[in-house]
Amino acid sequence: FIGQQRSFASRYFSDTTNSSVKTKNIHLHTRERNNIMTNRYDDLERKFGISAYCSPHEGFAAVVKARYSDFVVHEVDRDGNIARLESLETPQPKIETKVVQPAEDNVNAEAGENTKKRKEPESANVPTPDPDNKRPNNSSSETGETQKTPTSDWDSRKEDLTKLIGDSPAQELVSFLQKYETDEEPADKDVEKFYTLPLISDKQVRRSVHFLIKSPAFSSMARADNHDGKIRIWHKRFEKSMPKDTFKGGNRGGGNGNNKNSRSDNGGKRGGPKRAPWPRDRPDFLRFVLYKENIDTSTAVRDVNRMAHMNPRKGIGYAGMKDKRGITTQFCTAYRMEKEQLLAVNARGTGGSGGGAAENASGGGNTSTKGVSVIKLGNFSYSSDEARLGTLSGNRFDIVLRNIDVGGDADDAGAQKQLVQQKLENAGKALMATGFINYFGMQRFGRSHDTHEVGIAVLKGDFQAAIEIIMREKNGESSFITEARKRWMNRFESIDVSKDEDAAREAESKCARAIQRDIGRFMVCEKSIVTTLSRQPRNYKRAFGSIAKNMRSMFLHAYQSYLWNKVASHRIETGGSTEVRAGDLVLIEDKPKGKGGGGTSGLRGKSVKLLEEEDVQEGKYNITDVVLPLAGNRIRYPGGSAGELFDELMKKDGIDKACFGRMAALDREISLGGDYRKLVCKPSDVTWESLEYKDPVQPLLQTDLMKVNGIDITASTLSENTAAEISENETLFGMVVGFSLPPSAYATIALRELTKRPTSSEYQSKLELTGRCERNISNNST
């Protein structure tokens, strides 16, 4: 963007009283008036423990995420490298001798029709399949020696499986695969050749299991197919024993397409050219930057597979999930993949899932187009390290705040401009110096703000109550969904459930079948519940268990977050945000993933110490070392009033600490050992720039794709030399703020500290892009 980005001095609250700003007739809004304007939304946040601030500076009103291009995220890897799209290559024209690989779901029609006309590849380096599966793709044709994909990282494999199918099935599957990871053939001809997973009702989870088995972590040893509605995992050495139709239809079912009975990567023709060995001096993983706009990571990866005609078993690895609404860049890896195949994505314009192709090849960052999704790939290199979930050190955020209102009125436009600069500078210095309370954001508690209530019911073992909370009426839903929920809540009308169980079961089954078609396809929890209860009415534990594991865990994590937020506010309000005190827990060890740690979450590799008064006097620890626990049965609680508050809050909700230990008996797939989270987060590399602009939705931040294509933006920086006096009605004030955060910290909570305004979507929806930013809130509050 125009103008030089400004970095701050490290000293907090520098003296700004000597500024030569003309402040004639400026009437500042008091903190009391600000509280009146935002109090109704602050009440919502206070309900979830978000009630304190780290610094005393005055905030300001501003619109956040008016455009998805106002929220830009760059991933930071473990070595501190920032993922930026700096180059954009397009594929070279195709030649007749090139072998085209099929997509996951279908083979390109043209490739299939013209296979017979194509010549055999002349280069020894062209990757080709081995139709007889006599050797893996990475074997040497010269020596005959097999170089297997590394299979030693079984803990990581088990961790990935556990997230999808639960701890016990994951352990059994890993043991099954390990049993055959030797060079010896099994002596017993009747040995078990596959492991059958428990029934998985959620379609997305089933899909994720198949993709995981096709990923580099498992593809060297395992295959997957479906039988009687369940997924079977075969060890690769028994691949020829798999049903022939496993490979029918373009490599569906988890096979690698190299079975001699299949028609695979050579246009449907049996046999085909041999696959050349991977160059010995080249690392195994193609590393690249994935740039995306208005699309989430999992959908973007799926689209890359489709557009590049990739074999999904090769898999794309990534370190973190990035949200849809924003522009994000992150590092990805593909196992033994040539970059030319991925460049097909860049030739497809800007369209991805949900947006369609757009004519503007620079994405949505410099347009007012809504709903367009963009995927671009660049910065290709080869690496020995695979990108896996959790293998990142944080994210870099650059965020646009629009229509800033600092609460003052000036007769002089220049004086108003200087007032804005002063307020923004004070806010920026405060954020850099004191950081923010590391709250879990409102999104943690769901759109209806009741996910933690489900967690409480489950901890009590009251699965019927949990189901009723999930199924009850929600605000903001369509009329037919609301009607379906009402029918569910009234399903026992005129039935005495305590006296007539048979009638209750029949009524519930009938109601569940009736409302199934009215439940939206994205309402995955409700879908799983009514499907199960239509077959097994009144079995609420089974119904809750039918929900995907990650969703069931979400409800319990929401309650852990609720407790954490409440105790964090109490600790700051009673002990301050700058000093440690006796009874605090401090993190004294946190090993990284791969060196004994568990990555971004979990207790593995973490150690804490309970501070005593002598520790405080020594001054060895500071506020950024202080942690609070996420409640569980394997963590240590703080001392003093903070520790007591955990007990008080749980008692109020009808549970105790022992409930977390009993969770395994209620749901064997979910373990609530707990975790530790930093009390205060200090962003690094804090920068900001104040802007003035005319068009309320014009771009104020240059994206990577705009930079690559040489497209600039047209916003002016605020400076004393700004030409000609412009009236307030013609000028809007904005801010671009940048900072880096660790993986588990919320950028919205950092903005809350900066602006001293609520983070809820309800509050943001009331703000205006022109005029007084909070005028609707002011009117509604009076």
N, C-alpha and C positions, 0 to 999 in steps of 0.2 A: 504494500500500500504506500501512498504518497507520504513523503516525510520520513525522517529517521526515527526508528523505534527507540523509545526512551527507557534507560535503565536507572534504577533507583540507588541512592546512597544507602549504606547499611544502617545508618543511624535512624532510629524511629522518632517521629514527631519533630522534624527539624522546624526551626522557628519560621513561621510564615507571616508573622505580624508586621514585618517591614515591607510587605508587598505594596507597590504603588497603585493598588487597585482603587478606582473611584467607587466607593460604596454608598454614595448619596441615595437616600430613599430606598435602601435595601431593607426589607423586613423578612428576617429568617423565620422559617417555620420552626417552631419549638419541637422538642422531642415528644411533648405531650400530644401535639397535633398529629405527629407521625404515628403515635400509638393509636390514636382514634381512627386513623385511616386504615391501619393494617391489623387492628386488634382482632377482628373476627377471624382473620386467617392465621394470626399468631396462635389463637386458641386451638386451632386444628393441629398445629405443629406441637404445641405444648402437651396435647393429649398423648403424643408419642415421644415425649421427653425432650423435644428439641426446643429449649427455652432460654439458653444462656449464650453469651458471646465472649470472645477472648479479649477484645480491645474496646475502648470507650469512644472511638471516633463516631461522628455523625454519618449516617448513611445517605442514600439517595434512591430515588425511584428510577427504574429502567426496564425496558422490554428485553427479555432474553429469548433467543431462538425464534425471532420473528420470521426468519428464513432458515432452512436447514443448513445453508452455507454460512450461517452466523456461528456455528459450533464446529470447530475444526480440531481434530485429535490426531496426534502423531505418536505412534508407539515408540517406546524406548527399550532397547534390548538390554541384556545383562551387562554388556560391555559399554553401555552409555550411548550407543549409536541410535540416532533418531531416524525413524522410517520416513523418508521423504521421496516423493516421485520427482526425480531429477532428469530422467531421460524417458523417451517414449519411442520405441521402435515399432515398425510395422513389418509384417511378413514379406519376404521376397516373393516374386512371382513363382507360381508352381511350375515344375517341369514334369514331363510325361513319365519319367522313370521313378518318380517319388511314390512310395507306398503310403496311402492314406489310411490312418487308423480309424476305426469306427467309434461313434459316440457310445455312451453308456446304454442308452435305451433303444437306439436304432442305428443301423448302418446307413451311411449316406447313399442315397439311391444311385447317384451317378457313379460313385465308387464301385458299387456292386455290379452295375451294368457294364462298366468298362474294364473290369479286372482282367479279362482275357486279353485286352489290347495292350496292357501295360507290360513293360519289360522288367526283367529282374534287376534289382538295384546293382549297380556296378561297384559302388563303394562298400568296403568291408565294414564301415562304421554305421551303416543304416540299420537301426534296430528292427529286428524281425522276430516273429514268434517261433517257438520250437514245437511243432505239431505233435510230436510223440512224447513230449514232456520227459525226455531222457536226461536232461540236465537243466539246472536252473539258469535263468537269464544271465547270471553273472559268472558262469563257469568259463574256464579257459579252453578253447578248442585245441590249443596247442599242447597243453600239458595234461588235460583231462582232469585237473584238480578242481574240486568243488569249493567255491567260496560262499559259504552261507551268510545270509543276512544275520547280523548279530542277534543272539537270542538270550543274552545274559540279564537284560534289564527286566526281570520278571515282576519286580515290585511295581514298576511303572505300568506294565501291562495290566496287572491286577487292579491297580488304581483306576485305570481308564475303564475297565470292565465293570468295576464296582459301581461307578457312577450311573451305569445304565441298567444292570441286572441285579445288583445287590451283592453283598459281601460273600455269602455262602456259595451261590452259583459261580461267582467269579473265581473263588478259590478252587472249587471243584474243576472248573474248566481249565485253569492254569495247571493244575496237577495232571489233568488228562493230557494236555499238550506236552508238558515237561517229560512225561513218561516215554514219549517217542522221540525226543530230541537227542537221539544217539545214532551212531552209525550202524548199530546192530539191527538186523531184522527180527521182529517178534517171533519167538519160537512157536507160540500157540496160534494156530490158524484161525481159531474162533475168537480172537481178541476183539475187544470193543473198539470199533473204528471211528465212532463219533460220539459226541456228548450232546444230549438234547436239553436245551434251555427250558426253564419253566415258561408257561404260557404268558406272553406279553400282549396285553390288550391294546396298548397305545401304538398307533401306526408309526408315529414319528420316532418312538424309541426303537421299534423294530428296524426302521430304516437306518437309524444311527448305528445299531449293532452290525448290520451288513456293511456299512461304510467303514466301521472300525476294523472288521475282519479283513477288509480289502486294503487297509492302510499299511504302510511299511512295517509297522510294529508287529503285524500278524501275517501278512501276505506270504512270507517265506515259509510258514509252517502250517497254515490253516486255510480251510475253505468253509463256506456256509451254504446251506440250502434250507428249504422249507418242507416240512412234512406234517400232515394232519394239523395244520395251523400253528406249529411250533418250529422254532429255528434249531437246526442241527449244525454243530460245528465238527467238521472232519479234520483229522490230521492230514497234512498234505500227502504223506506216503500212501494213504488209502484213497487218493483222488480217483483212481481208475475204478474203484468200487462204487463211486457215487452214481446215482441214476443218470442215464444218458440225457434225459430232458432237463437236467440241471443246467446245461449249457445252452439250452434252446433260447433263441431270441436275443442274441447279442450279449452273451455273457451274463445273464441274470442268475441270481441264486448264489453268487459268491465264488463260482469257479473262475479260473484265470483264462479260460478260453483256449487253452493249449491242449485239451484232450483230443485224442486222435479221432474221436467220434463226433467232434463238434465242427461247426463252420464258424470260424472266428475272425482273426484280424486280417485276413487276406481276401475280403470281399465275398465271404461265404464259400470259398473254395477249400477243400480239404488239403492239408499239407501246406506247403508254401516255403518261402525262403527262410533260412536259418537266421536267428538273431545274433548279431555280432556282439562280442564281449565288451563290457564297459571298460573304457580306457583305465589302466591301472593307476596312472598318475593323476586321475581326476577324482575329486571327492564325490561322495554318493548323492548329495542333495543339491538340487538347483534352488538357490535362494533368490527371492525376488520381493519387490514391494507391491502389495495390493492396495490400490487407491480406489475408494468407493464413495459414492454419494447416494444418500437416501435409500440405503439397502443394508440389511444386517449381514454379519460375517458368514453365517451358515448358508444363507441364501446365495450370497455372492460366490462362495466356494462351489456350490452346486452349479451355478451358472457358468463358472469357469470350466468345470468338467464338461458341461454340455457344449459350450461354444468352441472349446479347444479340441473336442472329440477325444477326450482323455479316457483312458481305462480307469475307472474309479478305484480299482484295487491298488493302483500306485499311490493314490491318496494325496491330499494337500494338507500339510501341517501348519498350524498357526498357534500363537502363544496366548491370545486373548480374544474373547468375544467383544465385538464392537457394535453399538446400537445402530438402529436404522436412521434415526433422525439426526443427521450430521454428516460431515465430510471427514473420513478417517483414512489413515494410511497405516499399514502394519506389515511386518515381515512374515513371509510364508516360505515353505519349502515343498518341493516335489521330488520324490525319490527317482533318481536316475532318469531324469527327463531332459530332453533337449529344449532350449528356449524357443526354437523356431515353432514348436507345436503350440506353445502358450501364446505366441504373438498373434495367433488368430483372434484372440479376444480383443486386441486393440484395433483390429480391422472391422469390428462389428458396430462402430459408432458408439453412442452413449447408452444404448438401451440395455437394461437387464430385466430381471423379473419385476413386474409391477410398474414399469415405467414406459416400456416401449422405446423404440429408437427415437432419438432426437436429432435434429439437423445440426445443432450447435456442438461441434466436437470438443468444445472447451468445458462442457458440463454445465451445471446449473449455478455455479458460483458467480457468473457474470450475467445472469439473466433473471427474469422474474418468473420463469417457467416453474410450475408446480407439478409434483408427482413424478418427475423424471428420475430414474435411477441410472447411475453411471458406474462402470467398472473399467479400470485401466491397470496394466501391469508394466513394471519397468525395473531398472537397476538390477539386472540379472548378474549373478555370480554363482560360483560353486562353493559349497561348504561341507564340512564333515559333520556338522551338527544339525539335527532335525529341530524344527520349530514345534514345540509341544506346549500344551496348555500350562500356563504358569511360568514359562521360561522368559519372563520379561521383568524389567526393573521398574516400569511405570509408564506413564503417558504424559505427553506434552499437550497442553490445551491452549488454544487461541480462540477467544470468545468475543463476540460483538455485543455490546449493550447499546440499545437505541433509545432515542427520545429521553435522554437523561434530564431529570428534574431534581435539582439540589435543594429546592424549597425556598428560593429567594426571588424577589422581584426588584428589578432595577430599571430606572428611566434610561440609563445609558447602556447600549448593547455591548460596548467594550467592557464595562464594569461587570455585566452579567457573565460575559465570557470568562473573565478573570476569576469570578466567584466559582464557576464550574471547575476551572482548572485547579483552584485551591482545594476544593472539596475532594476531587478525584485523587489528587496527589496525597492528601492526608489518608484517604482510604487505602490507596495502594501501599503506602509505607507501613500502615498498620497491619495489613495482611502479610507483608513480607517479614515484619519484625516479630509479631506474636502468633501468626498462623491462625488456625481455626479449630474449634472442637470437632473431633473426627466422627461426627454423628453418622448414623445410617440415615440415608435420605428417605423422603416420603414414598418414593417408588418401591421401597422395601416392603411396604404394608399394603400394596395392591391398590387398584383404582377405587375400590369400595372401602379401603382402610379397615379391613377386617381379617386379614390373613393371620395376624397374631392371635385372634380369638380362636381360630381353628387350631392353632398350635396348642393353646391352653387346653382345649377340649381333648385333644389327642394325648397330651401328657397326663390327663386325668383318666385316660382309658375310656372316655365317653365318646365313642365313634358315632353314635346317633346324633349327638349334639354337633359334632364336627361336620357331618353331612348336612344337617339343617342349616348351618351357617353358610356353607358353600352354595346351597340350593335356594336360599331365601331371596326375596326381591332385592334388586340393586338399582341404584339411581342411574339414569342416563342410558338405559337399554331400550331397544325397540319394543313396540307394543306387543308383538307376538311372543317375544321372549319373556316379557313381564307377565303376560297371561299364562305362559307355561309354568312359570315359577309359582304363580298364585294357585294353579291347579295342583301343583305338587304339595304346597303347604296345606291345602285343604283336602288331601287325598283320603284322610280318615274321617271326613265329615259324616256324622250320623253313625259312626262305629265306635263302640267302647273297646278300645284296643286291649285294655287290661282283662277283658272277659272273653273276647272273641278273636283269638290270634289268627285263626284260619281266614276269617273275613278280612282282617288287617293285611295279611299276606296277599290275598287275592286283589284287594283294592290297590295296594302299592304296586304290584306287578302290572296291573292294568294301566295305572296312571303312568308308570315308567315307559311302557310301550307306546302310550298315546303321545307323550311329549318328546319322544326321541327325535322326531323329524323337525321339531321346533327349536331344538337346541342348536345354536350356531356351530359351524365346523371348527371354529377356533376356540370354542369353550371346551377344552380337552378334559378338564376335571369333571364338569357336569356330564359330558358324554360318557366317560368311563363309569360314573356313578349310576346313571339311569340304565345303561346297558347291563351292568352287573345285577342291579336290583330287579330288572325285568325278568331275570332268570332265577335269581336267588333273593326274593323279597325278604326284607327285615334283617338281612345279614349285613349290617353296617360296617363291621370290621373288614369283611371281604370287599365291600364296595369302596371303602377308603383305600384298601390295599391295591385295588385295580388302577388307581391313579399312578401315573409314572413316578418313579422314585424321586427324580429331581423336583417334581412338583410337591410331593409329600414332604420332602425335606424343606422346601421353601416355607411351608406353614410353620414348622418348628424353628427355623432360622429367624423367621419374622418375630417370634416371641423372644428369642435370644436377643435380637436387635432392640426390641422394645425395652427389655430390662437394661441393656447396656446404655441406651440413650438416657433413661431415667437416672441411672446412677452417675453417668458422666456429668449431667447438669448439676446434680447435687454436689459432686466433687468440686466442680469449678466454682459454684456459688458459695461453698463453705471454705474452700482452700485456695481459691485463686487460680489463675491461668499461667502463672510465671514461675512458681516455686514448688519444689517437692515437699512432702511432709511425712511424718512417721505414719505408718500404716499403708502407704502407697506400695503398689507392686511395680517393679521395674524389670524390663526385659534385659537380661544379661547375656543371652545367647540366642541367636536366630540363624541357624545354618541355612544356606541356600539349597534349592532343590538340586539333586545330583551329588550333594556333599553331606547327605544325612538329613536334609531338611525336607519339608513337605510342600514347598512352593508358596503360593499366596495364601493358603489356608491350612488349618490343622496344627496339631501340637508337635508333630515330629520335628526334632531339632531345636525346640524352643525351651529356654529355662528362665525362670523368674526368681526374684528375691523380694521378700517383704522387708521394707525399710524400717529401721529403728531410729530413735532420736540421734544416736551417734553417727549413723550413716548420713543423716541430713546435715549435721554439723560439719562433716568432712567435705561436703560440697562436691562429691564425686559424681552425682547424678543430677540431671536437669529435667524439666517438665516434659521434654520430648522422649525421655526414657520411660515415662510412666505409662503403664498399660492397665486396662480393665478387662476382666474375663468375659467371654461369652459363656453363659451358664452351661455347665456340663458336669459329668461325674468324674472327670480326670483333671480338673483345673484347680487352682488355688484361688481363694477369694481374698480381697483386700481386707485390711484391718479397719478398725474405727467405724465411724458412722456409715461409710460407703459399703463395707461388708454387711453391716446390719440392715441396710436398706434393701439389699438383695433378698434377705429373709422376709422382710416386711412386705415387699411387693409380691413375692410368691405366695405368701400366706393370704394376702388380699385376693389373689386369683384362685385360691383353693388348692394349691400344690406346695411341694417343698423340694429341696435339692435332691432327695432320693428319687423323685419321679424321673429325673434324667437318667439315672442308672437303670431304672426299670424299663426304659424305652425299648431296649433290645428284646425284651419278652413280648412287647406289644407289636413291634414291627422289626423283624430280624434283619431287614435290609438297611435300617437307619441306626446309626450310632451317634450319640450326643456326648462325645467326650469333652467338647468345648474347644475354646481357642482363646488367644489374647489379641487385643487390638489397642493400638496407640491412642492415648487420651487426646493428645493435641498433635495436629499435623501441620508442619511448616512447609509451605510450597517452596520449591527452589526455582531459581532463574525467573523471578517475578519481573515482568515488564508491563508497560501500558502506554497508550497513546490516546490523547483526546482529539476528537474530530468534530467538524461542523459540516453539515450536508443539507441538501434541499429535498431530494426525493426520499420519502419515508421508508421505501423498500430497496433503495439502491445498494449495490454491493459495497461493503466497507472493508473487506478483507480479501486479499489476493490468495487464491488457492494454489496448490502445487500444479494442478492441471493448467490453470491460467498462466502461471510462470513459464511452464514448459512451452506453451503456445504463444508466449510473448504478449499476453493480453493484460493491460493495466486497468486500474480503477480510477475513478475521478471523485475523490473526497478530499477536502482540505483539512490540514492539521490546524489546530487552534494555536495561534501565535499572535504576538502583539503587533505584528506587521500585516495582519490581515487587512486587505484593502477595504475601502468604503464601508461606511456604517450600514449594517443590515438590521432591519427591525426583527424583533423576537419572533413575530409570526412567520417570517420567511426563513428562519434558521432553526435547524434542529441540532442538538448536541449528542454526540455518541462517544463511545470508548471501546478500544480494543485492548483487552487485558490478556496477558499470557502467563502461564505458570506450569510447572511440572509437578506431578503427584505420584505417589506410590500406587501399586495396582488396586488396593482395596479402598482408596479414598474417593469421595464423591466431589466432582467439580461443582455441582449445584450447591453443596454445603459451603464450599469456598466462596462462591458468589453471595451466599447468604451473609457471611461475615463481612464481605466487601461492601454490600449495599445496605445491610441491616434491614432486609426485607424478607418476607416468607418465600419459601421455595415451591410451595404447592402450585399445581397447575390451575387450581381454582382461582388463586390470586392472580397469576399471570394472564389468565383469560380475560380479566377485567381491565387490563391496562390498554392504553391507547398509543398509537404510533405518532400522533400529532397532538398539539396542544398540551394541556396538563396531563401528564402521564397517568396519574391516579385519580382523575376527576370522577370516574364512575364509582370507585371505591369510596371516595369522600361523600358522594351523593347518597350512596347506599347506606352509609354509616350514620348519617345524621337523622 
